[in-house]
Amino acid sequence: MSDPFDLGVLYTDHPDLAAGTPFASLWSYRDAVRTRGFSDPAHGYWLHRSDPLLNTILPGTQVSLVVNFGDRWAAGRALAATSLLPRIGVFGPFTQPRLLRVGRRVRAVGAVLPSLLARHLFGVPAPELTNRIVPLDDLWPRRDVERLFDSAAGGSLHQGLAEMRETLLQRLHPPAHVPTIERAAVRVLTAGRGRVAIEDVADRAGISRQTLARRFHEATGVPPKFFARIVRFQGLVHGLLSSDVSQWASVATDAGFYDQAHMINEFRSLAGAPPTVFFRPHDDTIDPARVQVRGRPSEWLR
């Protein structure tokens, strides 16, 4: 009989499908038993059921379309206040964490896009999607939503994701016109890992800081200063995931924080808990003596 800790969910990135497209990523989720030697950090990772990365929507700057073929998901600010999510939903940029419950049978695909494309693809500006999960049939004709679900449901998850990609690419053709200033500002803040002064970005664009802030928020759904915070936070999460807790002080410096205390405060602000609490598995069936705090979930047990 397998260890209960070996029951979880496999996240897979599909770079072959995303190559040459405007998508930031195309991914799939499926329930899976962890097998010995499973390791493909470039394209995916296995998540235990108690993994906070599986059970939390963390702040992000992009927009996602998620098609769920398994058990219904629920999300909310607390366990007692979750609500069922649509089978096909648009996840907007998030500035605060949300709890997520995915159920026992997990089978889903998703596409992640720059929020700059929200208006072109979904017909609404990014600010109307911020901190929201909207049913796709609120934005598209119902027959188009049903056609997307049916095409994505056939075959393997990879095949379904390929079908979804083609549907979205058709809707994105001709390419959306994204104002140069907003596109350039997103590129600069992302490339600088959030450690770029907004005044410098505005100076490069030849406009005032206030004008940049207004235009940037209208285009992305998030003010530029907060966008930079989220970008830096996302870089921090990736750094913590690949490091033992004993190395987190150096991760804080590499991510652009003054010290470990500054990093912990910022992580708590955006994730809802300090990293040593957030990354620790929350499962009463796991012997506490076997737990070691590491970012990478598969290395939690001694």
N, C-alpha and C positions, 0 to 999 in steps of 0.2 A: 504493500500500500504506500502511495506517495506521501511525502511530508506535506501537510496543508500549506506550508509556506511556498511550495512549488506550484501552487495554483494561482494563475494571474492572467495578465493581458500582454500581448505582444504588439508593440508599436513599430511600424515599419515605414520608413521614408522611401519614396520612389523617385529618385533623381532622374532616372531614364525618362519618366513621363513629364517631369517639370522642365527638362532641358529645352532651351529655345522658346520658352513661354514666359508670360509676365507673372506666373505663379511663383510665390516665394517657396512653396513646397506643396507636394501632393502626398498624402499619407493614408495609412489604413490601421485599424485596430481590430484585433480578434482575440477571443479568450484562448489561452494556451497553457499547457503545463511546461514549466521550465525544464529543459533537457541539459544534461551535462555537456559542458563545452560550448554552450550557446554564447556567441560573442560576435556581434557585428556592429560595433559602435558607430561606424560611418553611416549605416543605413537603418539602424533600429536598436531597440533595447526592450528587455522584458521587464514588466512592472508587476510587483506583488499587489494583491487586492487592497492592502492597507497603505500603498504608496501614495504620498500626498500629491505627486505629479499626476496620478490617475484620478484623484479625488478633489482636485482644486483647479479652477480656472484662474490662472495668474494674470496680472496686468500685461497687456500687449498692445502694440501699435497698429496691428493689421486686422483685416477682416477675413473671416473664414466661412465657408459653406460646408456644412456637415450633413451627410446622408446616413441615417442610422437604420440598419436592417435587423438589429437584435432587440433586446429588451429596451423599453423606454428609459431615457435618461431623465434625471431631475436635477435642478440647480436652484440655489438660493443663498441667502446671507447666513443661514444657520440650518442645522439638520431639521429643526421643527418648522422651518419656513421654506421648504423646497417645493417647487412645482414642476410638473411634467413638461419636458421639452418637446417640440415638434419633431416629427420624423425627419423632415428636411428643414434645417434652420440656418439663419445667417447670424453669426456671432460677430458683433461689432468690436471696435477697440475697447479694451477694458482698462479702467484706471484704478480698480480695486479688486481684491480677490473674491471669488464666489466658490462655494462648495459645490461639488459635482458628484452625483451618484449614477453609476453606469449600469447597474443590474448584473445578473449572473451571466446571461448570454450576451457577449459583446461581439458585434460585427458592424463596422462602420468605415466610411471613407470620408476624406475631407480635402478641401482645397484652400490654401492660404494665399491671400492676395494683398498687395499694398492698399491701404485705405483710400489712396488717391483714385482708385478705380471703382469705388463704391457706387458713385452716381451713374457711371457708364453701364455697369453690370446689373445693378439692382434698382436703378431709377430713383434713388434717394441719396442725399448728401451724407457724408460720413458722420457729421454730428448727430443725425437722427438715429444712428445705430450705436452710438457710444454707450457702453454699459448695458446693452440690450441683446437679447436673443430673439430674433423675429422670424416667425414662420415664413418660408419662402413663398407660400401661396398668398401672403399679404402683399407681396411685391411683384410677383409674376402671375400671368393667367393660370388658372388651376390645371388646364390641360397640358401646359408646358411643364408644370411641376410633376404631374403624374407621369409624363413621358420621360422626364429625367430620372425619376425613381425607378421606373420599369427598366430602363436601359442600364442603369447602374447596378440593378439587383441581379442581373444575369451573369452566370459564370463565376470565376474567381474574383477576389477583391481587386486584384491587379487589373483584370479585364473590366470590371465595373468602374474602377477609377479612370481607366482610359476612355471609357464611354462618357463619363462625366466631364473629363477634360475637353473632349471634342465639343460637347454641348456648350460649355462655357466659352471656348475659343470662338465659336460661331457668334455668340452674343457680343464678344469683344472685338469683332471685326465689323467695320474698320476700327483701327486702334483709337482709343480715347485720346482726346487732346488734353494733356495735363499741363497747366501753366508752368513755364520754365522756372520761375522763382520758387514756387512751392516744391517742384520736383528736385531742384538743386538743393534746397534747404533740407529735405528729407535725406538726400544722399550724403550731404556733409555731416549731419548729426549722426547718421548711422555709421558712416566710415570712421568718424571720430569717437565711436562707442559712447556717445552721449557727453563727451568731455570737451565740448566746444561752446564758447560763450555765445549767447543768442545775439548780443550786440555785434559780434564779429560776423555772424551769418547775415545780419541785416546790412552791415556795411558792404559786404561783398555784393549783395543784391542791389545796393544803391537806394535803399528805402529805409524808413524809420523803423525802430524796433516795434513800435505800436502797430504800424501797418503790416509788418511781417507777421506779428502775433495774430492779428485778425485774419489775414489771408491763409495762414498756415492752419489755424483752427478750422476755418471753413472748409479746407481741402482734406484734412486728415481726421477731424473729429477730436483732436487733442491739441492743447496749446503747445508751442514749441519747447518751452522749458520743461513741461511735464513729459513730453515726448522724449526729450533727452534723458530724463530720470528713468523712464521705462527702459530705454535702450541700454543704459548702464546697468540697470537691475537685471535685465535678461543676460547680459554678459557675466554678471556675478553668479547667477544661477548656474550657468554652464561651468564656470570655474569651480564652484562648490561641488557640483556633481562629479567632477573628475578628481577630487582631492579628499584626503583623509582630514578629519576635524583638526588634527595637530598641525595642518598646513594652512588652515583657513586665514591666519593672520597675513600670510604672504599673498593669498588670493585677494584679500581686501585691498592691499596696496596696488596690486596689478590691475584691479578693476577701477582704480581711481578714487578710492576713499582715503580719508586722512589717516585712519587707523581702524583697528578691529571694532572698537566701540561705535564709530561712525557707520561702519558697514552693518553692524547688528541693528542699529536704530533704523537705518534705511530699509533693511530687509523686513523688519517687523512692520514698518509703516506700509509696505507694498504687498507683503505676503500674509500679514495678520499674525505672525509669530516669529520669534527669533529662529535662526537657522537650525540650532541644535534641537529645538522643539519641532519645527516644521518637518525636518527630514527624518525624524525618528518614527519608526513604524507604529501606528496606532492600532494594535490588535491584541486583545486580551488572551488569545490562544498562544501567543509567542512568549516563551520563557524570557523574562527580562535579563537573566544572566547571560543569555546567548546574544543579546543585542549589542552591537557596537555602532556608534554614530558615524556614518559615512554618507556622503552625498549620493553615491551610486547605490541604488536600492538593492541590487543583486549581491552586494557585499555587506549587508546588514548583519547577517548571522555569523557567529564565530564558527 
